Structure formats: C-alpha cells, structure tokens
C-alpha cells in the first residue's frame, strides 16, 4: 500500500517581502561583523561602523513599516470594494 502525498506548489515571495528580508539579513551580517571585529580589536573606524549599522537598521525599520502599511492598505481596499484579498501571488 503506497501513500501518496501531494505537495502544494510553493508560493513566490512578493518583491516587497524579499526586499524586507534582504534588508534584515544585510543588517544582521554587518552588525555581526562589527561585533566580531570589535572583539578582536580590529575595528579602527568604530564610529563609522556604528553609523553604517544605524543606517542599515533604520532602512530595515523603514522597510518593515512600509511593508506593513502596504498590507494594511491592500486589506482595507479589498474589503472596501468587496474584492477578495490577494497576496499578489495569485493569478
């Protein structure tokens, strides 16, 4: 007796979700690199590193707020006009 399990096709990520994930990953990488360099006393421009990290996390935060607003507007307009809410992936 064989049990056949059908896998659902993976949904593609929206551009905005990919952008948000990339911002967060890049911020984490630069923050980790800064801490590693500081641990080994190899960070001669610590102030510059701190400025870059602040800018990256600011961009990540702004991207997150933009993504949340985009989803809120999409949900509001779809319910306002009686349209089904889409994730942008459905055709």
C-alpha atoms as a printed R data frame, in Angstrom:
   type eleno elety resid chain resno       x      y       z
1  ATOM     1    CA   UNK     A     1   0.000  0.000   0.000
2  ATOM     2    CA   UNK     A     2   1.503  3.277  -1.113
3  ATOM     3    CA   UNK     A     3   0.706  6.565   0.461
4  ATOM     4    CA   UNK     A     4   0.976  9.388  -1.979
5  ATOM     5    CA   UNK     A     5   1.449 12.833  -0.532
6  ATOM     6    CA   UNK     A     6   0.925 15.701  -2.875
7  ATOM     7    CA   UNK     A     7   2.977 18.785  -2.206
8  ATOM     8    CA   UNK     A     8   1.422 22.153  -2.692
9  ATOM     9    CA   UNK     A     9   3.376 24.377  -5.031
10 ATOM    10    CA   UNK     A    10   5.460 26.970  -3.219
11 ATOM    11    CA   UNK     A    11   4.221 30.495  -3.493
12 ATOM    12    CA   UNK     A    12   6.689 33.015  -4.779
13 ATOM    13    CA   UNK     A    13   7.552 35.833  -2.441
14 ATOM    14    CA   UNK     A    14   6.438 39.322  -3.318
15 ATOM    15    CA   UNK     A    15   9.176 41.804  -4.155
16 ATOM    16    CA   UNK     A    16   8.446 43.797  -1.011
17 ATOM    17    CA   UNK     A    17   8.811 40.705   1.181
18 ATOM    18    CA   UNK     A    18  12.126 39.833  -0.500
19 ATOM    19    CA   UNK     A    19  13.312 43.417  -0.031
20 ATOM    20    CA   UNK     A    20  12.427 43.331   3.680
21 ATOM    21    CA   UNK     A    21  14.183 40.001   4.215
22 ATOM    22    CA   UNK     A    22  17.292 41.233   2.390
23 ATOM    23    CA   UNK     A    23  17.418 44.424   4.484
24 ATOM    24    CA   UNK     A    24  17.226 42.460   7.713
25 ATOM    25    CA   UNK     A    25  19.822 39.872   6.633
26 ATOM    26    CA   UNK     A    26  22.275 42.552   5.490
27 ATOM    27    CA   UNK     A    27  21.783 44.451   8.757
28 ATOM    28    CA   UNK     A    28  22.439 41.300  10.775
29 ATOM    29    CA   UNK     A    29  25.579 40.482   8.785
30 ATOM    30    CA   UNK     A    30  27.058 43.951   9.205
31 ATOM    31    CA   UNK     A    31  26.179 44.034  12.911
32 ATOM    32    CA   UNK     A    32  27.787 40.624  13.477
33 ATOM    33    CA   UNK     A    33  30.882 41.665  11.523
34 ATOM    34    CA   UNK     A    34  31.197 44.820  13.603
35 ATOM    35    CA   UNK     A    35  30.963 42.865  16.866
36 ATOM    36    CA   UNK     A    36  33.480 40.296  15.649
37 ATOM    37    CA   UNK     A    37  35.950 42.999  14.616
38 ATOM    38    CA   UNK     A    38  35.464 44.786  17.919
39 ATOM    39    CA   UNK     A    39  36.081 41.554  19.843
40 ATOM    40    CA   UNK     A    40  39.467 41.151  18.134
41 ATOM    41    CA   UNK     A    41  40.338 44.879  18.368
42 ATOM    42    CA   UNK     A    42  40.495 45.102  14.561
43 ATOM    43    CA   UNK     A    43  37.946 47.883  14.130
44 ATOM    44    CA   UNK     A    44  39.935 51.118  13.667
45 ATOM    45    CA   UNK     A    45  36.891 53.075  12.448
46 ATOM    46    CA   UNK     A    46  34.377 52.143  15.126
47 ATOM    47    CA   UNK     A    47  32.413 55.368  14.717
48 ATOM    48    CA   UNK     A    48  31.951 54.725  11.000
49 ATOM    49    CA   UNK     A    49  30.823 51.160  11.691
50 ATOM    50    CA   UNK     A    50  28.290 52.419  14.213
51 ATOM    51    CA   UNK     A    51  26.953 54.960  11.694
52 ATOM    52    CA   UNK     A    52  26.637 52.333   8.973
53 ATOM    53    CA   UNK     A    53  24.833 49.928  11.296
54 ATOM    54    CA   UNK     A    54  22.436 52.645  12.445
55 ATOM    55    CA   UNK     A    55  21.666 53.498   8.822
56 ATOM    56    CA   UNK     A    56  21.116 49.858   7.882
57 ATOM    57    CA   UNK     A    57  18.782 49.185  10.817
58 ATOM    58    CA   UNK     A    58  16.972 52.435  10.048
59 ATOM    59    CA   UNK     A    59  16.436 51.265   6.477
60 ATOM    60    CA   UNK     A    60  15.244 47.876   7.749
61 ATOM    61    CA   UNK     A    61  12.792 49.524  10.120
62 ATOM    62    CA   UNK     A    62  11.508 51.829   7.400
63 ATOM    63    CA   UNK     A    63  11.108 48.852   5.056
64 ATOM    64    CA   UNK     A    64   9.156 46.972   7.704
65 ATOM    65    CA   UNK     A    65   6.818 49.909   8.304
66 ATOM    66    CA   UNK     A    66   6.323 50.318   4.544
67 ATOM    67    CA   UNK     A    67   5.555 46.616   4.126
68 ATOM    68    CA   UNK     A    68   3.049 46.697   6.985
69 ATOM    69    CA   UNK     A    69   1.342 49.794   5.559
70 ATOM    70    CA   UNK     A    70   1.205 48.221   2.111
71 ATOM    71    CA   UNK     A    71  -0.549 45.149   3.503
72 ATOM    72    CA   UNK     A    72  -2.943 47.275   5.565
73 ATOM    73    CA   UNK     A    73  -3.897 49.378   2.548
74 ATOM    74    CA   UNK     A    74  -4.312 46.266   0.414
75 ATOM    75    CA   UNK     A    75  -6.583 44.640   3.014
76 ATOM    76    CA   UNK     A    76  -8.614 47.833   3.518
77 ATOM    77    CA   UNK     A    77  -9.204 48.494  -0.171
78 ATOM    78    CA   UNK     A    78 -10.075 44.886  -0.922
79 ATOM    79    CA   UNK     A    79 -12.679 44.773   1.839
80 ATOM    80    CA   UNK     A    80 -13.973 48.251   0.989
81 ATOM    81    CA   UNK     A    81 -14.732 47.337  -2.607
82 ATOM    82    CA   UNK     A    82 -15.814 43.755  -1.896
83 ATOM    83    CA   UNK     A    83 -12.837 42.228  -3.669
84 ATOM    84    CA   UNK     A    84 -11.154 39.104  -2.357
85 ATOM    85    CA   UNK     A    85  -7.853 39.860  -0.607
86 ATOM    86    CA   UNK     A    86  -4.900 38.660  -2.634
87 ATOM    87    CA   UNK     A    87  -1.291 38.203  -1.682
88 ATOM    88    CA   UNK     A    88  -0.157 39.385  -5.067
89 ATOM    89    CA   UNK     A    89   0.845 35.842  -5.985
90 ATOM    90    CA   UNK     A    90  -2.480 34.585  -7.273
91 ATOM    91    CA   UNK     A    91  -3.400 34.950 -10.892
